Amino acid sequence: MEGHDIIVLKQRELKRLHVIHKALDEALKQAEAAEMLSLSDRQIRRIIKKARVVKEMRLKGIKSIEEANKFLASYLPLYNRKFAVNPKEKEDIHRDILSMRI
C-alpha cells in the first residue's frame, strides 16, 4: 500500500472518534457525547471546537503553520461571533488575586 498511511486504533479510541464526529456533525447532542465518553460538557465543547477548526483547515487545503496562522486570523472572529454567549450579569466579578487576603 505505497503512498498510504495506516492508522491503528483500539476499539475504545475508534468509539471515541465516532462519537466526536457525530457530535461535530450535530447528529448527537454535546451533552450526550460527553456522557458517552465520560467527559464534562466543557471538555467535549473544547474537543469539538478544535475539531471544527481542523476540519475547516483541511477543507481549505492548509498545510503549513504560516497558512494556518493566516487562516486563524480571519476564522476566529467569525467563530466567536457565531458561538459567543453574552453573560447573564454585566458586572465583572473577577478580583485581583494580589489584593486579596488569604
N, C-alpha and C positions, 0 to 999 in steps of 0.2 A: 504494500500500500504506500508506494512512494508519493511524497508530497502531502500526505495526510497525517495529522497528529491524532494520537489515540489517547483518550482520557479515560481512566479507570475510576469509577466511583463505587463506594459501598452503597448498599441498598438504602441506608439511612440518609446519606448525602443526596442520593437521587430523589428521595421523597422530599427532602428539604428544598431542593432546586425546583421540583414540580410545584410545590405549594407556593413558593415565591413567584414563579411565573404566573400561576393562577391569580394571585393577589395583584400582580403587576398589570395583568390584563383585565382586572376588575371582575373576574369570574368568581372570585372568592373575597369576602369582606376581610379587611385587615385584622379585625378582632378575631375572626375565625382562623385566619392564618397564624396569628400569634398563639392562639390556644393549641392549634395542631402541632406547632413547633416548640411549645413550652417557652415562649418568649413573652416579654411585655409588649404592650401596644407601641410603646416608644421605640423599642428595639426593631420591631417589624416595620415601623414607619421609616426608620433610618435605612434599613436594608432596601426597602422599596424605592426610596429616594435615590440611593446610589445606583440601583438597577436601572431606573429611568434615565439617569444621566448617561450611563454606559450604553444603553440601548440607542439613545439619540446620537451619541458619538459614533457608534457603529454605522447607523443609517447614513450619517454624513461622510463616512469613509475616513475618519480621523485616525491617524496612525502615529503621530508624534506628540511630544509634550507641548511643543510650541503651538501646534494646531489645536490641541486640547485647551490650552490656556486662552487662546483667541476665541474659541467656541464658548467657553465658560463665561467670558466677559459679556457675551450677548445673551446667553441662555439663562443664566441665574436670575437676572432681573425679571424675565418673563415667568420663570418658575416661581419666584417669590410672589409675584402679583397673583398668579393662579392659585397658590396654596396658602397664602398668608391668612392668618386669623387675627382679627382685632382683639385686644384684651378686654375682659369684662369690665375692669376698673381702669380709669385713666391715670390714677395716682401711681407713681413709681414707688414700689415698696422695697427696692434694693437699698441696702445700707452699706456704708463704708466700713469694712471689717476692721480697719486700723483704729477707727474712733470708738469701737465697741469695747466694753469692759467684760472680761470673761472671768 
